[in-house]
Amino acid sequence: MDPALEHNLATDPFLAGIQLFNAGEYWHAHEQWEICWRVAQGIEAEFYKALIQIAAALVKWRQGNRRGLQLNWAKAQRRLAQLPAVYRGVDLAALATAIVAIVADPEHGERPRIGA
């Protein structure tokens, strides 16, 4: 395992989630962000729920489950609408654009990345 990822897994589930997401490990990213969501409140909780739902949508994308992709993305969009374009260093607007492209053309969608 990458030593930086191993360190982040142990110390910061938010950053670990980003690293896992960027590696295409959407389910594991989802699990890390659930740790954050459980202790968050208000807008921060909405932020984590949006990331969790995006990760869930991408799990469905990887499984070839177009309906699951669309349903999870619809849930995430409702949460993203309540958030600023950038939150905690995550460009949510760019991430949303990447997911929209995947939903529009799942077979040719490119794996999204989060910068933070």
N, C-alpha and C positions, 0 to 999 in steps of 0.2 A: 504494500500500500504506500502511496505517496506520503512522505513524512509530514508535509504541510497539511494534507487532508487529515491524517491521523491526529495531528495536533488540534486542528479545528473541530474534529468530531468530539474530542475530549473537552474542549474549552468553549466553543461558540457554535451552537447549533444553527444559528442564522447563516454564518459564513460556511459552515459545513454543508448546509442545504444548497447554497449557491454553487459550491464546488461540485457537489453531486449532480445538480441540475445541469451544469455546463458539461459534465461528463456523460450526460444522457441517462443518468440514474434517477429518473423522475420519481419512482416510488420511494426510494431512500431519501431523496430531497424532501418529499412530502412528509415523511416521518420526522425528519429533523425540524421542519417548520411547525409541526404539531406541538413539539416541545415548547417552542416560542409562543405559539398561539394560546396555549393553556394558561400562561401567566400574563398575557397581554390584556389590555383593556382599550376600549374606544377605537380610535382610528388605527392604532397599532394592531389591534386584533383583526380589524377588517383587512389590513395589509397582509397579514399572515394567512388569513382565510383565502384571500385572492390568490396568493402564491400556491397554497395547497390545492385549490381548485384548478389552477393552471397546470400544476404538476399532474393532477389526476386526469385532466384532459389529454395530456401528452402520453400518459400510460395507455389510455384508450387508443390514441393515435398509433402508438407502437404495436398495439394488438390488432390493428386494422378495424377497430370498432368505431366507425364514423359517427353513429348515433351517440355513443358514449362521449366521444370527442366533443360533439356539438352541445350536448347537454351540460357537460362540465364547463365548457367555455362560456355558455350562457350564464351560468351561476357566477363565474369569475367576472364577467363583464359587469354585472350588477354591482359587484363590490368595487371594481376598478372605477366605476362612475363616481364613487364617493371619495376617491383618493386624488391627491395631486399627481401631476404627470411624472414627477420624480419623488420618491419617498425612500428614506434611509439609503440614499445613494443608488437606488435601483430605478432605472429609466423605465417606468411602467408603460409609458406611451410607446416606446420602441418595442417592448416586449409584446404589447397588445397587437401592434402591427405585424410582428412575426407570427403570432398565433392566428390572426385573421388570414394570413397567407396560407397557413397549414390547413385551416378549416375550408378555405376555398378550393384547395388542390392538395389533398392529403398525400397523394402518391408522389408529388414533386416538392412537397414542403421541405424546407431546410431546418435542421435542428436549431432551435433558438438558444441564445446565450444571454446570461445576465452579467452585466458589469457592476461591480460594487467596490 
